[in-house]
C-alpha cells in the first residue's frame, strides 16, 4: 500500500492531489553568498599594506524581497576589523553583486578577509600568504 502511494506521488496527477490536499509545503527559500571570481582572489600579497579587491554576490532565492546587511572583515588573531559594510535590497529571485577594494595588512604569515551577512548569518572567507613575513601563522 505504501509503495503504491509513493508511486502515485511521483506522477503529475499524484502531485496535483498532494498540492490540493495541502500536503506539499512550499519550497524553502534561501540566500546564496559567493565570491564572483574566486580564482581572481590573491594567493599572496605583493606589498605590506595592499588594497585588495573583493567582489561577491548575494542571491535571494525566496518568495519576497529582502534587505541584506553585509560586512567585509579583516580577521586578525580571533579579532575582526570591519573594512567595509553596507545594505542592499534584493528583489525575490534576484542577485546583487557588490565590489569593494579594502586595505589589508598581515599578522604572521597570512591575511584573512571575510565577507559576512548579518541576517541570515552567512560568511565566506579567503586567505592570502604574506611571503615577506617571518613568524608563526595566525
Secondary structure as UniProt FT lines:
FT   HELIX           2..9
FT   HELIX           12..20
FT   TURN            21..22
FT   STRAND          30..35
FT   TURN            36..37
FT   HELIX           38..40
FT   TURN            48..49
FT   STRAND          51..61
FT   STRAND          66..76
FT   TURN            77..78
FT   STRAND          79..90
FT   TURN            92..93
FT   STRAND          95..103
FT   TURN            108..109
FT   STRAND          110..117
FT   TURN            118..121
FT   STRAND          122..129
FT   TURN            131..132
//
